[in-house]
Amino acid sequence: MKTIMDESGYKELLRESISFQWDKFGYFRHICKRKNRSLEDIITAINDEEYYQIPAVTATAFKKSKGLYKELNDLTQSGKFQVSSNTSGDPSYVYTNNSELEKVTENYRLTFGIEGTSRAIGFSPSLRIMEGLSKKSAFMGYESTARMKLSLDAAKKFYENIVFTLDVDLFRTLISKVFNGKAVLRKKHLNEIVDIISAAEKTHEKINLGGFILLLYPYLDQLREGQFCFPDNACFTFAGGGYGGTKGAITGKKVDKPEMIKKIASIFGLKKELFSKNLKDIYAFTESPATNEGYWSDELQDYLFESWHETRAYIVDPETEKPLKSGKGLLKFISPYSNGTPSACNVSILQLDYATIRGLRPDYTVSHFSHIERFRNASTEGCAYKAEEVANI
């Protein structure tokens, strides 16, 4: 269950986190100077609940190619680098203290965990794979953990019975290592997936199917209409995007969201009135602890996301970073550290993702948003470039 932090508690923790970030990171002070904001100005804005006035670091600043590791990370604290789980070759590295690592894992437990459910299928790489990738990502002499590993850790803790569809084939890997040193992966066969789902159906047990769309969809294509009858006991929790047909090295056909929802409903016998309760997507990224939940909306033909309860979110103009009252803009998230001592310069983050405002509070914080899309063809004339220029990256 989510513990809602009251506004006074949020402000106190945010003041503490921002003051620590100001003292620790010259990069943040430089951004504030460019925008004529002193620490006193920012504290006043926090007191007045005008959080949008806190200058943001653009999420892409944490990319390995930017070379800003020492400017953006406090390596004196006890912790690890969080590493973005994409395989683009240019991951983000966000140093995270142990307290905040526990908090991020707990956030995933709250979003991936479905109450009353003990069985789950993770359409994702296994923990064994993510642990191996985490070790390989060690950087500057510090341990690293893939962000996806934290979500899998949370799922493993929540579900008594969980399997992952992509794992290392240990026997074939042992042989392969002799000849070329490479691991051999194994995907679960369709009949293995069907057996797990059928067992839950037979005992009227609730089951959660979650993970990457691109690892789930090939199975959906092989299942038939009416194969299962789960009018209310099948839940779906997606994360990591991939609807465009690619997620790092994972590729597949482009996924039409409304058609996918219809296919899921027809295969599992899911009642239409439960779409907004049993079909969930999670919007999260390495540079922020916020794990925003979205449920399917037939009206929008997309997921309707609710801003994370410990974060203040805005949709802003990409050139001015001022909050918008309606329409589409860039997502900005402000999240204090759980212990008030940021180990990275990421209390206020501007993500280069568009979203549409669906719910706005009087203070311009966004309560709900939809239709998230990544910037495309960023150039010197595009909004993505403007946003990075504002942050002086």
Secondary structure as GFF3:
##gff-version 3
##sequence-region A 1 393
A	DSSP	alpha_helix	7	24	.	.	.	ID=ss1
A	DSSP	alpha_helix	26	34	.	.	.	ID=ss2
A	DSSP	alpha_helix	39	47	.	.	.	ID=ss3
A	DSSP	three_ten_helix	51	53	.	.	.	ID=ss4
A	DSSP	beta_strand	57	58	.	.	.	ID=ss5
A	DSSP	three_ten_helix	59	62	.	.	.	ID=ss6
A	DSSP	three_ten_helix	64	66	.	.	.	ID=ss7
A	DSSP	alpha_helix	69	72	.	.	.	ID=ss8
A	DSSP	beta_strand	79	83	.	.	.	ID=ss9
A	DSSP	beta_strand	93	97	.	.	.	ID=ss10
A	DSSP	alpha_helix	98	112	.	.	.	ID=ss11
A	DSSP	beta_strand	119	125	.	.	.	ID=ss12
A	DSSP	alpha_helix	127	136	.	.	.	ID=ss13
A	DSSP	beta_strand	144	146	.	.	.	ID=ss14
A	DSSP	alpha_helix	147	158	.	.	.	ID=ss15
A	DSSP	beta_strand	161	168	.	.	.	ID=ss16
A	DSSP	alpha_helix	170	179	.	.	.	ID=ss17
A	DSSP	beta_strand	185	187	.	.	.	ID=ss18
A	DSSP	alpha_helix	190	202	.	.	.	ID=ss19
A	DSSP	beta_strand	207	211	.	.	.	ID=ss20
A	DSSP	alpha_helix	213	222	.	.	.	ID=ss21
A	DSSP	beta_strand	234	239	.	.	.	ID=ss22
A	DSSP	beta_strand	246	247	.	.	.	ID=ss23
A	DSSP	beta_strand	250	251	.	.	.	ID=ss24
A	DSSP	alpha_helix	257	268	.	.	.	ID=ss25
A	DSSP	three_ten_helix	272	274	.	.	.	ID=ss26
A	DSSP	alpha_helix	275	278	.	.	.	ID=ss27
A	DSSP	beta_strand	279	283	.	.	.	ID=ss28
A	DSSP	beta_strand	292	297	.	.	.	ID=ss29
A	DSSP	beta_strand	302	306	.	.	.	ID=ss30
A	DSSP	beta_strand	312	316	.	.	.	ID=ss31
A	DSSP	beta_strand	328	334	.	.	.	ID=ss32
A	DSSP	beta_strand	348	360	.	.	.	ID=ss33
A	DSSP	beta_strand	366	374	.	.	.	ID=ss34
A	DSSP	alpha_helix	383	390	.	.	.	ID=ss35
###
